[in-house]
Amino acid sequence: MNQPREEVTIAISGPAGSGVFVAGSLLAKALMYGGYSVFVANEYPSLIRGGNNWVQVRACSRRVYSHIRRADLLLALDSEAVRRWSADAKALLAEPEDLDGICVPRYPVPLSDLAEERKARNVAALGACIALLGYDLDLLVRAIMKRFSERDAEVNVRTAVKAFNYVERTFGLGALTRLRPLRPLKSQLLISGNDAVVLGAIKAGLRLFAAYPITPASPILHLLAEIGEKYGVIVVQAESEIAAANIVLGAVCAGARAMTATSGPGLSLMAETLSQASMLEAPMVIVHVQRRGPSTGMPTYTSQSDLRFAVHAGHGESVKAIVAPGDFKEVYELTAKAFEVAWRYRLPVIVMLDKYLAESYGSVCLEVREKPPKQRLTPTVFLGAGGAVVKFNSSEHDDYGLTCNDPEVARRRMEARLKKVEALRREIESSGGVKVYGAESRVAIISWGSSKLPIIEAMSWLEREGVYTRFVQVVWLEPFPVNSIKRALVPASRLVVVECSATPQLASLLREHVGVEPDYEVRRYDGRPLDPEQVYERVIEVV
């Protein structure tokens, strides 16, 4: 009999439309209900229709931070999934005819025969998987009942039970491994990065959201369109990214907390409005979900290649702030923080995510308010205020909003905008500019955004082998927290910069602002996220 375990990784793959992502969500929830920390990554092609979809579900009794390269079991819903992903799995479950010639342990299961409807083959695979793990079927049933309507839930539950019983009779309960039962954790949510953006914005008092659909930021629009009315949020699908940005700009000039969300091509189009918001001192928030470029690029794949572009977006030395959360909880907290900073300092703020963080999801504990808070705004006068004449002028202007080309006024106004950024720099230097993980070490890793996830995972592996590193996560990218970074790097003699981009963008900012040169670099730019194995292997080489 297999010994009980407290960690497992399951991959699911099949053709688009076969319910791969639904299966991943159901499995993740069933494992979360059993007390496990879960992380779910996914991959799908940049196609309108068709192709192969893939999802990986990791579950562990300790907190799990990212995907890994190889799964313990692949649930393959067609022969293409077997061909494409079998090398990344230690065991396979599939239709008997799809497993010919496979050398790893195989579990042939007639999914089509066990499914009460063809579209339920994904749930048949889940029922079989639960049996191979020796896990509680009732937890999968609970996930199914919460997901589907009464009629569909009954069909899927019967399918899951039939598949579970088939595997129990044929291979034995817990044939692959036996997941140890844990005490369920309270108040866990299974959310994606995009979900966390929505929750954080609502927490901050969002009143208007305008966007043009673009992968991988569209789920923010979809979720707000679904729940926005409940929280008093006006949701507008604009005709273009330019229109969306200007709708948001107009809303904040009228005193409403407003936000847009986009990806690389969309931010390119919004650059002029971003510069205008700087001149108008308009506190708009832009969520930028990066994808692999340039141009259309690979819309459904990840990248951190827009860092330099975001830092310099907007002409004429326009001012802005940029914050980059690294996990789901940080997305929630820092999206809300972005609004606070925007309105206090009266400048635009960009929240930087990427496809990996935005569309992966995991179990987190959040304090989510049911009702949005009352807005506490910087004292000012907005459009439509009590008969007052209010001017928002995109030309250089004096204190009354009147266009002015006087050199003394131009100098003073530019310095006033720059002083706001310096004031923000002092704030973030004192708290939150960077986060530091691990004790003092001669090896320091520095990175930003979603690269935090595989780095933290790799650090836990290294610690088990007695290798200790320090990780410095740069949270605020503009203004750049120079002094915080210098303090965090003092003990280290070897610096490893980790980026999901082809060019050393964070490394170049470190050279420019901090005057440090990385000793080693880890980069990935094929559209896939960094693996913790990649970080682990590089650090082992360094030490």
Beta strands, then each sheet from edge to edge (+ up, - down):
strand 1: 4-5
strand 2: 7-15
strand 3: 37-43
strand 4: 52-60
strand 5: 73-76
strand 6: 92-94
strand 7: 106-108
strand 8: 178-179
strand 9: 188-192
strand 10: 208-211
strand 11: 234-237
strand 12: 258-262
strand 13: 285-290
strand 14: 321-323
strand 15: 349-354
strand 16: 361-365
strand 17: 434-437
strand 18: 443-448
strand 19: 470-474
strand 20: 476-478
strand 21: 494-499
strand 22: 520-523
sheet 1: 1+ 8+
sheet 2: 7+ 6+ 5+ 2+ 4- 3+ 16- 9+
sheet 3: 11+ 10+ 12+ 13+ 15+ 14+ 20-
sheet 4: 17+ 19- 18- 21- 22-
end
